[in-house]
Amino acid sequence: MKDRYLDFVNSPFGTSIARSLGLPRPETLRRHRADRAEFGGIAAIGAGPSPARFDDLMAVLSAIGMTSVAHESASGWLPVAARHGAMSGRFEPRARDSLANDRVEALIFDATGITQSSQLHALYAFFHDALRSLAMNGRIVVLGHPGASCASVANVAAATAQHALEGMVRSLGKEARNGITSNLLRVADDASFESALRFFLSPRSAYVSGQVVTIDGPSADPQSWTKPLAGKRALVTGAARGIGAAIAATLAEHGAIVTGLDVDTARDALDQTMLSIEDASPSGGAHAALVADIAAPEAPAAIAAALVASGGIDIVVHNAGITRDKTIARMTDEMWDSVIDINLLAQERIDEVLLGQNVLRDDGRIVAISSIGGIAGNRGQTNYATSKAGVIGRVRALAPLLRERGVTINAVAPGFIETHMTARMPFGVREAGRRLNSMGQGGLPVDVAETVAWLASPGSAGITGNVVRVCGQSLIGA
Amino acid sequence: MKDRYLDFVNSPFGTSIARSLGLPRPETLRRHRADRAEFGGIAAIGAGPSPARFDDLMAVLSAIGMTSVAHESASGWLPVAARHGAMSGRFEPRARDSLANDRVEALIFDATGITQSSQLHALYAFFHDALRSLAMNGRIVVLGHPGASCASVANVAAATAQHALEGMVRSLGKEARNGITSNLLRVADDASFESALRFFLSPRSAYVSGQVVTIDGPSADPQSWTKPLAGKRALVTGAARGIGAAIAATLAEHGAIVTGLDVDTARDALDQTMLSIEDASPSGGAHAALVADIAAPEAPAAIAAALVASGGIDIVVHNAGITRDKTIARMTDEMWDSVIDINLLAQERIDEVLLGQNVLRDDGRIVAISSIGGIAGNRGQTNYATSKAGVIGRVRALAPLLRERGVTINAVAPGFIETHMTARMPFGVREAGRRLNSMGQGGLPVDVAETVAWLASPGSAGITGNVVRVCGQSLIGA
């Protein structure tokens, strides 16, 4: 589905019309392209007192080829840069009407040392000075610390201040516009944030904003950051079309060998999808199509057998899902049961076999597709929202149990994504879905797929039990 | 501020105009009035397998004078009713175009025994049959079980199904309209839900919908359910006007002796507010106005001294708050610091003295006013949203530490509430705030106040660390 309004207001003619009429003019988001460098430009660094992660941050920036300038709040940055042999300088706030091309690509704030809410002033000072300097499609990342957990909290004031960061990061996302994303990484002392920071600085996270991600376990670096999934085998359910096809293609692009699963009636589309992935893969040869109906009782065993035959599996993406929308009074038993069964129970049945029989290898990854509807509920979707809320509950409950095997499980909750499904919505509903978010537009299937690929990567070993929305910071929530 | 649209479409003339033009016609919410019975009518009961709380549920319905009918999903209800000597019958689904006055006032579903997502079908069956039978301003309450907690989860499938209830309850709230609220109470085995069930069945919760409340500690019944705060002393900050004045008045109506606190510049309004509360109080005599600037370093000690002099305190309501809205680039240091200080740091300073010196008695209650902005962030309110997110972090971090003293701490997060503050908003922003929620209208200060009074009551001893939104199930969230 084309977003004609977005195309129009970003055409030379449309731009001038929109300007003269004062119409909103959402930026066409910059997404990753193989022919363009993923990272580059300058990051401005800010910090609260006692920032704990300057060394790690410097190491990532060096690795991805970004240079840096230090805001006055980050006075310790320059010595760290010098120690790493990296060039750095002082951040100079941009004059309001500056014509100079002096924008930065990212604003990164190390808030890990903030233990009192009065210290939040440093965030104000940094973003007050620096937000205007952030380029279109720029990135805001705040590094925090996991605050209140259920374990007893040693320091209430610190937990308070750390939670307060959420309000700041989400407000900045709503203010910044221009395709700028704003996210908070809560990183435990022993955890590495490189995988997450790379994702959130990359164009790959174009439609992910307003999110809070907790990283609370250690992780090893992947052998390659450009093909982090090299040597990994992935199963993607519902892979024939739409978001599932994009996930399969993106995992393959990241180096994985993908088994795409779909039902018999989608066999042709599935074959085509897997063929085009095959054609795009430099190695080639190993991707496979697997036809199975995950609603069938025998499906989990059949899937397991197929995966075992091809050498086991490292990544499972529960993407297959259906909608059967009706208000509850008009909904039939079959509409309720089939949605709960395919969207939720099938995940349980498949994981039971894959985990129980160790078909999913240690250090494996499970990514389950939920939905904003599973968070906020939705009119006419009691069945769908219930199933997608269940997916979130399952991810949270399973995550601690899978830790000892090194397996992570996370949920990805898409907002309004341009697919054949949304193309069939009534005009008003579709337009509302597209505009009621900080990006002023719908996302693309690849936005969901890149988020899945990030969570599935070896570097994301410390990320489990999270729910990441891919929604352009939709207004809608709970 | 008058909501003229709401008044218009509920006038005889406006109703016909709205009907013929197909305009939305939000119901004028029924709120509690002293001259009307708080409870009455029929509750339809549904249940999943092995419902654990039928006896407790029956006891509450009997106590508040509601009768019941049992849906076929709740086959065990009739024997329980018989055991309690209560009349009950079978629920008959209402014919679609029935002219008979056969509506019920509440739909209550006991989902505590649901341990597998396939069992969620019972919710579908009940609400499919019964939603059409629910009267205007009716109530939906689902009783669940606390699902995934941070402690290891014994039963993943049960945690999944219990979390799935959130999607159902929130979707029902969005479908039902007509002033109907829909809420989920997650009740631990040893916890009593009477206080919460009374609140959510009452017109006092008119603007509270789509909420999930966890009740995981025991509680004693109050001496009186009509004056549950009798004999309690309460402090309300920012009590001169608006929401704070409503909280002071409502706590007094529930029997508390209230100290209203505000700054010197609001002294006249504060005196008037406390005088009118005095006049309305049958006992009279003991309410007090306390002038203090909570931004001043000496304020906590002065407040503590005043409270000690009047015999200590049982309830602290942190309501005082300010806004200083600007985008971050235009915000001044003073605007940031004053908002963080008054909305967040002052709560910390006051509680430190009241808790540290045991001015707040055992079994005390702290209720802190947050905001939807603290959950979702807001453009032009980085300072406010940060402070209000901090309030939520503080509530979550403090709650477990205060348990052993029997002190609870909860946050109340208002959405769009009709006050002098919202009356000054630009028309478009105000209308969006009013309409983008399941009630199609803004709330009133009394809606926030009744929620505070409920959380402050002795019967709510088992409710701590919760964030309850008073937002008419606003679309906005995170």
Interface residues (C-beta under 8 A of the other chain):
Chain A: S117 S118 L120 H121 L123 Y124 A125 F127 H128 L131 R132 G147 A148 S149 C150 A151 S152 V153 V156 A157 A159 T160 A161 Q162 H163 A164 L165 E166 G167 M168 V169 R170 S171 L172 G173 K174 E175 G210 T327 I328 A329 M331 D333 W336 D337 I340 D341 L344 L345 E348 G373 G374 I375 A376 G377 N378 R379 G380 Q381 T382 N383 Y384 A385 T386 S387 K388 A389 G390 V391 I392 G393 R394 R396 A397 L398 P400 L401 L436 L475 I476 G477 A478
Chain B: S117 S118 L120 H121 L123 Y124 A125 F127 H128 L131 R132 G147 A148 S149 C150 A151 S152 V153 V156 A157 A159 T160 A161 Q162 H163 A164 L165 E166 G167 M168 V169 R170 S171 L172 G173 K174 E175 G210 T327 I328 A329 M331 D333 W336 D337 I340 D341 L344 L345 E348 G373 G374 I375 A376 G377 N378 R379 G380 Q381 T382 N383 A385 T386 S387 K388 A389 G390 I392 G393 R394 R396 A397 L398 P400 L401 L436 L475 I476 G477 A478
